[in-house]
Amino acid sequence: MAEYRLEMLGISKSFPGVKALDNVSLKVRPGTVHALMGENGAGKSTLMKCLFGIYKMDEGEVYLDGEKVNILNADDALHKGVAMVHQELQPIPQRSIGENIFCGRYPMKKLLGFMPVVDHKKMYEDAAELLKEVRLDFDPKAKLGTLSVSQMQSVEIAKAVSMNAKVVIMDEPTSSLTENEVEALFTIINDLRDKGVSIIYISHKMDEILRISDEVTIMRDGQYIGTWESKNLTTDMIITQMVGRELTEIYPKKENTPGEVVLEVEHFSSIHPRSFQDCSFKLRKGEILGLGGLVGAQRTELVEAIFGMRQIVEGEITYKGKKLKIKRPADAIKSGIGLITEDRRGSGIFGVLSIADNVSVASLNQYLKMGFVLNHKKIEDLVKDNVDKLSIKTPSSRTQIQSLSGGNQQKVIIARWLANNPDVLIMDEPTRGIDVGAKYEIYCIMAELAKQGKSIIMISSEMAELIGMSDRIVVMCNGRITGEVSGEEATQENIMSLATKFN
Amino acid sequence: MNKSKANSKRIVDLLINNAIIIILLAMVVFVGITKDNFVSQGNFVNLSMNTAVRFIVAVGVSGCLIVKGTDLSAGRIVGMGACIAGTLLQRVDASNKFFPNLGEVNMLLVLLLIIVICGIAGLVNGIIIAYLKVPPFIATLGMQTVVYGICLVYTGASPLGSFRSDYTAIGTQKILWGWLPYLVIFALIIGVAMWFLYNMCRHGKYMYAIGGNEVSAEVSGVNVKKTLIIIYTLAAALYGIAGFLLAAKSGGATVNSGDGYELEAIAACTIGGVSTSGGVGKISGILLGVLVFELLKTSLQFLGVGSDYTYIVQGVVIVFAVALDIRKYIAKK
């Protein structure tokens, strides 16, 4: 038997403008739990997608039990014995557990000797057998939708078992589980390990990693950092390896001096118990407040709730000394708050509309004659001013926004809010997917706004950007605010330890 | 070399994207040359009158299409407008009068009444779509049936005729030596008013924004619900006006007046460049679309194609037009 169940050697993968994976290796022994760790954007998911055939790797080789394999797509991966329990499950809740397990490969029989039909009896017997293996006491005929998230996950694992998976990938399997459910999952993982299955376990939760895994591989910025035996590791060692990069990027000089408190958020709690809970923080005039945390920390959800896009069960906003009731984004905008959303394509741009329309849409109310007719002259000036101010590169303001680069699209959206002149601007991942030059320009705009006395809340998953731009950083983990560091004190290590402080 | 290749690809794209207009215009030219009466004042005026009524319906539907919705109740609401006008604007001395004791009602009052009643149907459409989030396809399909039922109950399915001459004059009279029908003037006024609304007013900007990206619109402070309700209400008011004119033009009204107009209107909008994927559409394009579609019908008539076959051709053109529109959208991804 080969020493390793799975070997991925020298894997590289580039996307336009980014080297997502640079000569990465991963070696997993049979019958072990192998943790894969790294910051946001370290390349864990990309590596797994390459293994699963969702992405084509540019370079590199994959061996299963010492044999070289070429995995074409997800289906091929399953047939070769590699299964993935997804971060976001994609089951069919309206159908039964059995059908979900055997979807696409139903056991068949011949009716009247010639007509192929699904053999339901065999399917449910087999499903019952599989459910026993993952210790799930459920009728396989029950609708999948009646199960809890953790039980659905167990069904996914049962599915993997039924495919005789040799390698099972689990991407953040415990992110939405309660403590008891985590225990149940660990029992299943131990069972699988005892049967000789190799498990690749992706998680940010240090204590879980140290408890369940045999080995840990750490990645950073698309590169392989190293593999260690878990018993020789501590939380601090892992954090050091995850963040240990030089901060070389350059940020504009800060000339702002935070003043009095403008916005105070108190006890914000989502209607969803697993989203943000009891979040409170303050924002000062002329301050850039960073909101740090790992992907899934619910930062986006929190700011979208402040902006009136999501519902809360509890929470108060005090803005310039007055209580604010924000039910819809329009209410927030009226009070002078703006939000640049994380998903530029989904909730930012109007792809088919012109740059002029994209810039002016949030401020049309200020340019009305007789209550409904627009003052086109003034709007044109407004658009022109802002397009010039942000040096948006476009042939004309009538150009469709979707023909611009990501950086220029982002600048158009910033222009939309500048046109509206808000006092508080929330920017959710303002530089995601933008080239370096445009990034620096956006940093300069932010610094300039702060200098003018505007307040900015910036969500960023890039540690360097967070530390480089923020006057103060509030860190979230798992829907809660776990701490706060000042811009001077901020280091990658202290932010990361707050960002992984699950409690 | 490469550039000429890119150029020829662009030309091919342009031809395919406008295939329907090109094919239909070619057919019109063919019919115009081969058939004697096609290019004549009579045919021209007839065409412009047919176009006028359908243009008003198409402009109404266009707002719904631009916000990625649709309105299948259009045709039946046209019918409701026609029936209300038909019952209230009969000659005082007509036999079988619907309201035997009714005197001469002010025509403008009748038109306003139609706008209000039809507008209410649209308002309900809008509220159901904006607040209950029922897909527009289903909501307006339901309204289509409801309105038809209301018309049946109201008129008892009896055909209405013997209209007052001042009323039928609106639908038949022409000025400028018989070249310019009143109907066309109505359509022009409505076209200009809607152009103004779409291009010069906040409502228009919000409408295009919602069609471009509803979530972005909400985030930008657009009152999406209110805008949707205005669009559907206004659309239905326009159908009502179209119904008023249709009955005047044909000199009679039944519960089946306006039947099927919604599909013609949607097809005309799509031919005219209103995208079913939202956010795109111009009044001028809609006019072109309606005109092309009417020309198609007239040409087929002149070619001696039976009206039964015409339905088949129209159906094919509608699906083909939407397929071409979707093709443009997919190519952009």
HADDOCK unambig.tbl for C-alpha pairs under 7 A between the chains (distance, minus, plus):
assign (segid A and resid 329 and name CA) (segid B and resid 218 and name CA) 6.63 0.50 0.50
assign (segid A and resid 329 and name CA) (segid B and resid 219 and name CA) 5.52 0.50 0.50
assign (segid A and resid 329 and name CA) (segid B and resid 221 and name CA) 5.43 0.50 0.50
assign (segid A and resid 330 and name CA) (segid B and resid 221 and name CA) 3.92 0.50 0.50
assign (segid A and resid 330 and name CA) (segid B and resid 222 and name CA) 6.72 0.50 0.50
assign (segid A and resid 333 and name CA) (segid B and resid 221 and name CA) 6.49 0.50 0.50
assign (segid A and resid 347 and name CA) (segid B and resid 215 and name CA) 5.10 0.50 0.50
assign (segid A and resid 347 and name CA) (segid B and resid 216 and name CA) 4.19 0.50 0.50
assign (segid A and resid 348 and name CA) (segid B and resid 216 and name CA) 4.96 0.50 0.50
assign (segid A and resid 349 and name CA) (segid B and resid 216 and name CA) 6.45 0.50 0.50
assign (segid A and resid 350 and name CA) (segid B and resid 209 and name CA) 6.47 0.50 0.50
assign (segid A and resid 350 and name CA) (segid B and resid 212 and name CA) 4.90 0.50 0.50
assign (segid A and resid 350 and name CA) (segid B and resid 213 and name CA) 5.37 0.50 0.50
assign (segid A and resid 350 and name CA) (segid B and resid 216 and name CA) 6.93 0.50 0.50
assign (segid A and resid 351 and name CA) (segid B and resid 212 and name CA) 6.29 0.50 0.50
assign (segid A and resid 352 and name CA) (segid B and resid 212 and name CA) 5.99 0.50 0.50
assign (segid A and resid 352 and name CA) (segid B and resid 279 and name CA) 6.46 0.50 0.50
assign (segid A and resid 353 and name CA) (segid B and resid 212 and name CA) 6.74 0.50 0.50
assign (segid A and resid 361 and name CA) (segid B and resid 220 and name CA) 6.74 0.50 0.50
assign (segid A and resid 362 and name CA) (segid B and resid 220 and name CA) 4.88 0.50 0.50
assign (segid A and resid 362 and name CA) (segid B and resid 221 and name CA) 5.99 0.50 0.50
assign (segid A and resid 364 and name CA) (segid B and resid 202 and name CA) 6.63 0.50 0.50
assign (segid A and resid 372 and name CA) (segid B and resid 201 and name CA) 5.61 0.50 0.50
assign (segid A and resid 372 and name CA) (segid B and resid 202 and name CA) 5.73 0.50 0.50
assign (segid A and resid 373 and name CA) (segid B and resid 200 and name CA) 5.96 0.50 0.50
assign (segid A and resid 373 and name CA) (segid B and resid 201 and name CA) 4.31 0.50 0.50
assign (segid A and resid 373 and name CA) (segid B and resid 202 and name CA) 6.28 0.50 0.50
assign (segid A and resid 374 and name CA) (segid B and resid 200 and name CA) 5.74 0.50 0.50
assign (segid A and resid 374 and name CA) (segid B and resid 201 and name CA) 5.17 0.50 0.50
assign (segid A and resid 374 and name CA) (segid B and resid 202 and name CA) 6.08 0.50 0.50
